[in-house]
């Protein structure tokens, strides 16, 4: 199994509406890429967040569970870790297909009564492309020429 296999699995799951499984597979590929990119960093979270910061030039923070959270940390702790350790996303964090443009990286931190953070589907494609375009993965010959894109 390889990083390429994780993205192949993720795309298959995503295309069949299996959002959580697709996210889990792509987040595993992000974590593996982060370890390749930053072998000197100790700890999965630190390498994951360091890699994520190389994929963009912005910082987006949202309020989640009453605390300000950077999206890189949200992806690690509340998506990756929750999917791995509990098998599901928290009830107050969802991928919302109807949230804006499917090509955009939309996020909405909702207030009362639900206090739910909604992530647009564009984040899935952002993560896939971050893995595909990572210099650490230059040794991988991708089976498809085009990066992941919305359906």
N, C-alpha and C positions, 0 to 999 in steps of 0.2 A: 504494500500500500504506500501511496505517495501523496504529496501535496496535490499533484495533478488529479489523482483519484478522488481526493476530497472535493475538489471543485467540480469534477464530473458528477459525483454523487449529489452535490449541492444543487447543481443546475437541473438534474433530473427531478429531484424532490421539489424544487421551486416551480418547475413547469407543471407539476401535478398538484399544486396547491398545498403541499406539505411544508408550510412556512417554517415551523419550528425545527424540523429535521434539516431543512436547507440551511437555516441559520447555524445550527450546531456544526454541520459539516464545514461551512465556510469559516466559522470561528476557529475550528480546529486547524484549518489551513492557515489562518492568520497567525495563530499561536506557533505553528511549526515554522512559518516564515520568520517570525520574530526571533525564534531561537537561532535560526541560520544567520539572520542579520546582526544579531547582538549576542554572540556566544559568550562574551565576557560579562554580561549582566547576569547576576544571580537572581533567580526567581521568575516564575512564569508571568506574574502580573507586571513586574518591572519591565521585562523584555517586550511583552505585549503592548503596554502603553508607550514604551519608547518607539516601537515600530509604528504604531498608529500615528504618533506625532510626526513621523517622516512622510506620511501619506497626505498631509494637508498643512496649510499655513495658517489655520484659524484655531480658535478655541471656542467651543460652544458649551455653555453650562446651562443646566436646567435644575429646577428644584425637584428633587425626588425624595419622597418620604421625609419631607421637612428639612432637607439639607441640600446645599448647592452641590451638584455633581457634574464633572466634566464628562462629555460624551465618550471619550476614550475609556474612562473608568467605568462608565455605565455599560459599555459593550463588554468589558471584561467581567466585571462582578455580577451585573444583573442580567446579562444575556448568556455569556459563555458559562460562567460558574453555575448559574441557576439551571441551565439546560443540562449540564454535566452532572450536577449533584442532586437535583430534584427531578429531572426529566421534563420540566415544563418551565415556561416563562412565569414570572410573578403575575398575579391577577391585576396588578396596577401598572403593567408595562405590556404594550401590544404593538404589533405590526398592523398598521391600518392601511389597507389597500386604497381606500377612498381619500386618503390624506394628500391632497394636492397632486401635483404633476408626478407621475411615476418615475420620471427621470431625475427628479430633484431629491435632495437629501433633506426631507421635511421632518421637523420634530415639533411636537406640541405638548407642553406640560400643562395638563388640565387642572383646573381648580375644583372647588366643591361642586357636586358632592362626591365625585369619583376619585379625584386626585390621581388620574392616570396619565402616564407619559405615553404618547403615541408616536411611533416612528413610521415614516413613509417607506414604501417598498424600495425606493431608490437607494437606501442604505445597504440593502443586500448587494446590489450591483456595484456600489462603491467599494464594499469589502472584497468582492471577487476581483475587481479591477486592481485594487491595491496589492493583492497577492500576485496576480499575473504580471504586473508592472514593477514589482519589487526587484531592485538590482540583485538581491540575494538569490533570486530565482532565475537569474539569467541563464543558468545551466539547464533549465527545463525547456523541452520542446513541447509546446502546448499542442494538443490534438486538434484544436480548432483555432483558426487564425483570428477570428473576431473575438473581442472580449465580451463578457456577459452584457446583455442589454435587456431592457424590459420587454415583455411580450405585448 
